[in-house]
Amino acid sequence: MDDYFLPSHKPVLLKEVLHFLNLKQGDVIFEGTLGGAGHTIEIIKAIAPTGKLIGVDLDSQALSTATRVLKNYSDNVTLIKDNFANVGGILKRLGISFIDGFFLDLGLSLDQIERSGRGFSYIRDEKLDMRFDPEASKRAYTVVNEYPEEKLREIFYKYGEERWASRVARNIVEYRRFKKIESTGELVEIVKKSIPYSERYKRGHPAKRVFQAIRIEVNEELENLEKALEEGFRVLRSGGRMVVISYHSLEDRIVKQKFSTFSGKCICPPGLPVCACGAEKKAEIITKKVVTPSMEELQENPNSKSAKLRAIEKV
Ligand SMILES: C[S@@+](CC[C@H](N)C(=O)[O-])C[C@H]1O[C@@H](n2cnc3c(N)ncnc32)[C@H](O)[C@@H]1O
């Protein structure tokens, strides 16, 4: 497969990312989601010639595209195939104790959806895969063909907020009694048949939520995000910024809650006479309101529609 990350991809909320990272020449920045290096190149321009960016992605195609896009800045970048949840270990191996900025642009890129052939899209008929890292062991095929009905139901409900989770899970297990589910096309048909016709197209494509749920499960997206925020915050220098773009409510909820905890918000049940949760102010939230794409960006890049950016500064 040729490189499917195209440098022509439009980075989402680019101006805002650069603004909230508050970049200075010489900064050390960790970026956990290189993709087509759309944000990366602009970050590097702002920290060069003395700054350093550590860029990570699970998809080796992202690293080869980034290597090409960033060829004139090779002294300023270190590119690593790894999980952003391992930010602590990655920096330790590089001998870096603290960073000035931490950036994540979550989820997957349009390039991966449209050209990776890994079954991320419910519109194409491809193999059930959905791994960001093609070498990882858990694939969508494993989830769909091997998980028990109860676990499937829970995933569709929790990670897809799918109202018809029970029916979809039951129909998948029923189908499996006769034949393995090999392709995204087969899965889409099962999902469609599980949703009553009058409800089928009410919330976008009928398979959208089930696909999101399976992708989250395959790539352990929510666990990785929680770990990355904890670890990333630990290695952030005082005055350093953490900026995260999320694309669905489950991710955004985690970012919002973590940032709120870092900012010292008490999470004790109401009515306690004194705080017992140990809340301590370790950061300032600098996006008092969540930041979303401008009308202009939405017109230029409709795919940015669901993006939400939040940022904090470590005190
Ligand atoms: C939305 S894209 C990034 C696009 C990039 N900002 C750009 O403008 O070109 C997200 C990228 O994060 C990667 N990714 C997702 N989860 C990851 C994880 N846990 N660790 C490392 N990379 C991850 C995906 O493979 C994908 O390339």
The ligand as an SDF file (V2000), in Angstrom:
LIG
                    3D

 27 29  0  0  0  0  0  0  0  0999 V2000
   -6.4840   13.0070   13.4390 C   0  0  0  0  0  0  0  0  0  0  0  0
   -5.0210   12.1790   12.9960 S   0  0  0  0  0  0  0  0  0  0  0  0
   -3.7810   13.4020   13.1710 C   0  0  0  0  0  0  0  0  0  0  0  0
   -3.7090   14.3530   11.9990 C   0  0  0  0  0  0  0  0  0  0  0  0
   -2.5730   15.3480   12.0960 C   0  0  0  0  0  0  0  0  0  0  0  0
   -2.7300   16.2300   13.2230 N   0  0  0  0  0  0  0  0  0  0  0  0
   -2.4700   16.1680   10.8370 C   0  0  0  0  0  0  0  0  0  0  0  0
   -2.9610   17.3100   10.8350 O   0  0  0  0  0  0  0  0  0  0  0  0
   -1.9330   15.6810    9.8490 O   0  0  0  0  0  0  0  0  0  0  0  0
   -4.7310   11.1580   14.3760 C   0  0  0  0  0  0  0  0  0  0  0  0
   -3.5060   10.2660   14.2810 C   0  0  0  0  0  0  0  0  0  0  0  0
   -3.2650    9.7230   15.5830 O   0  0  0  0  0  0  0  0  0  0  0  0
   -2.8450    8.3920   15.4690 C   0  0  0  0  0  0  0  0  0  0  0  0
   -3.1610    7.7500   16.7540 N   0  0  0  0  0  0  0  0  0  0  0  0
   -4.3810    7.4820   17.2580 C   0  0  0  0  0  0  0  0  0  0  0  0
   -4.2730    6.9320   18.4870 N   0  0  0  0  0  0  0  0  0  0  0  0
   -2.9380    6.8710   18.7570 C   0  0  0  0  0  0  0  0  0  0  0  0
   -2.1960    6.4320   19.8820 C   0  0  0  0  0  0  0  0  0  0  0  0
   -2.7850    5.9140   20.9750 N   0  0  0  0  0  0  0  0  0  0  0  0
   -0.8440    6.5680   19.8500 N   0  0  0  0  0  0  0  0  0  0  0  0
   -0.2270    7.0910   18.7450 C   0  0  0  0  0  0  0  0  0  0  0  0
   -0.8860    7.5050   17.6430 N   0  0  0  0  0  0  0  0  0  0  0  0
   -2.2250    7.4070   17.6620 C   0  0  0  0  0  0  0  0  0  0  0  0
   -3.5880    7.8560   14.2710 C   0  0  0  0  0  0  0  0  0  0  0  0
   -2.9000    6.7710   13.7050 O   0  0  0  0  0  0  0  0  0  0  0  0
   -3.6310    9.0840   13.3410 C   0  0  0  0  0  0  0  0  0  0  0  0
   -2.5330    9.0630   12.4630 O   0  0  0  0  0  0  0  0  0  0  0  0
  1  2  1  0
  2  3  1  0
  2 10  1  0
  3  4  1  0
  4  5  1  0
  5  6  1  0
  5  7  1  0
  7  8  2  0
  7  9  1  0
 10 11  1  0
 11 12  1  0
 11 26  1  0
 12 13  1  0
 13 14  1  0
 13 24  1  0
 14 15  1  0
 14 23  1  0
 15 16  2  0
 16 17  1  0
 17 18  1  0
 17 23  2  0
 18 19  1  0
 18 20  2  0
 20 21  1  0
 21 22  2  0
 22 23  1  0
 24 25  1  0
 24 26  1  0
 26 27  1  0
M  CHG  2   2   1   9  -1
M  END
$$$$
